[in-house]
Amino acid sequence: MSIFNAVDLSCPSCGGPVRFNAVFSLNADRRKDLRMAVLDGSFQRETCTQCGKGFRLDPSFTYIDVEHDQWIAAHPYAHLDEWEQLERQARATFNKAYGASASKEAREIGERMKPRITFGWAALREKIVAAEVKLDDVVLELTK
């Protein structure tokens, strides 16, 4: 199940109020439309009703795609310098949901999944595309 929370934000252009349905967790197996929206760049975009300018909320959610063996903690690029702390949090979250602290059924799913952490939309998209075309994302990173 994908989980969203309604939040009130200020438009980055005019400061006007914008009601935003922010994602907390995205299940790509159940919501292939949301997976495609991440890939095409339309996911988590809104338009301010006052000034008409569009903006995109930075990623801050978990992305789950069992079909492609992916569990990704997606964070804003601006938080890259916090990677060690966020990586520890991601490991703990994965462990609770699919690792040693999870139910037997969830652990069986988790054994196949590759937990990852990304920073920014481009990095998240890259992980999704790599899995789709069956590229090893670790080898891809080492190639860069």
Secondary structure, 3 states (H helix, E strand, C coil): CCEEEEEEEECCCCCCEEEEEEEEEEECCCCHHHHHHHHHCCCCEEECCCCCCEEECCCCEEEEEHHHCEEEEEECHHHHHHHHHHHHHHHHHHHHHHCCCCCHHHHHHHHHCEEEEEECHHHHHHHHHHHHCCCCHHHHHHHC
